[in-house]
Amino acid sequence: MRLGIVIVLVVGGFAAYVASRQNLEFDVPLPPVAASTDSAVIARGHYVVRDVASCTGCHGDPTQPDSVLASADVPLSGGFEFHIPPGRFYPRNITPDSATGIGTFSDGQVARALRDGVGHDGRALLPFMEMQGLSDEDLVAVVSYLRSQPPVHHVVPWHRYTLLGRIVKATVLANPVGPKTTPPKVNPSGPTVENGRYLVESVAICWACHTQRDYRTGELVGAHLAGAQMPDERNPKRIWAPPNLTSDPATGRLAKMSEDEFVARFRMGRLIPGSPMPWGGFSRLHEDDLRAIYRYLKTLPPVVHDPGPAYVDKP
């Protein structure tokens, strides 16, 4: 009897704790960012949003799946559904629509969402948009580009958490995720390791797919950029295996690829139908940026890890 009472009290207390932490607010200062109307700044923002960061893959209009896969300039009106163990999640409408998008948000609020993982209402955002390391220069460029887009009125459903999702939100993902180090003021450039590190780690966020995650919590559990397995959101029977990007002689993709071959491969675009790799945008990357990415990846310590064939279809 006493044991039963203790169990009820513990479960009830934990339930109350989880419930109390569903809508925590955080007082994080707004970055001093103001959108620019300069065409060169907006063009850089277009390059970052559409080609390097491939924001279209999550925020693009889900009624245009072929165009989204091609990284075409579809409206960033949100609504695609991610169905994972913590729940069903819907990337937001990030067009300047005042009723359903970011039209009423200040430039600082948009910048804070990107830089510090805090929404316009002060609540922590889910760390799906892992671009906290954007340079100050690119942060302005992205906000400026988003402001330049035509507004699209599109209501996106609110996230729907499972019990596991509510527990994760109250514990593992309770706090907003900001930059790990001080972001650079100006984005690096040229075919340099420094630029490659910036693009891989902070803009294209290659590690988000090429490092194994625990899909119950979203935590990274595998060696950095050493390959992974991930579910296909559009085909529940398919498991993709982003390859090992280290130079391990036996299992690393870059061990067998020259710099020129690396650049040429990106120019080819998508070769495997349905591949989640945003080849459409990546095929348009500047050559200096592709060479920078290759040179940075070649500096990674080799890791022995074979994630398997490109994809496997479950029965």
Phi, psi and omega in degrees: 000311180296320179299318179299319179295318180298316180298316179299317181294318180295312180297317179296319179295318180293321178298319179294321178298313180298315181297324183288347185247020181278336184227045178297144178244146185232132182268078180257126182302147177283133175299143180284070185247135175230131180297145180251152173257007179294129185297326180290322178294315179295322179297319176296319178298320177299316180298316180293309185293315188270325188254309186278308182275342177052048179300335180302327183301331178251318186267355181291158180301114184291350177279357178238061187300322180294319179291325177295315179298330179276000182056037176285167183280060176283160178301140178270056189268000173070182175113349177298141183259126170259114180254100183230169186309322180288351178148199176247125188235142189231109175304142190281165171285116181246027169275167183281023177295133185286330184271323187237355182241218184256016185299329181265358180278144176285162176303320180296322179293320177295316180296322180293324177299318180287315187279319190242356179069029179239127182285178182297336181266007178087358181271150181293136175270150175296138186282052176272335185256079194269064183242033183297337183271008177306140176295159176303321180296314180288330177299315177297318182298317181294313179299319180296317179295315180300322178294331184280350184282151175292138179291142178234122178279108180209115180280124179257134179298154174285155177302146179239104184275140168279177176301316177302317181298320179294323178293315179299317180298326181278345186236279185299320184249029183290325185258148177294152181254116178256186181294143180287327177227170180294120181296150178292153177286320182241138180289139177297167179209170178085171183279057186248158176299321180300314178294319178299317178300316180299313182293315182292315189271331190238344184240297178285343182039056181303327183295339183297330177254328186270011172236134185295135176247159164268110186283001172276328183240344184085357182287145175281129184235352182255174178293143186302119175062023182262020177094160185200177168234139184214146179287154175267116183293337182264344181221097186297346180271352186255137174244123178266155179229084173305131190286166174290119183264009175275176182259029174303128185302327185268322188238353184272132183295322185281351178294333186248014186231127176281168179299317180294323178293323178298312179298315181298321180298319180293326179293338181286339182075204185284121178257334178255115182307134177083357181306132180288347177298127183285065186298329181303309178289318183296333179292345180259004180298146177298145183300319178302322180291320177297317179293325177295318179299314180300314183295325176290313181301327179291346178273350182291142176295137180295139179233130178278107177197120178251107181284355178103188180296166184306321176205157176226133176260123178287152179301000000 
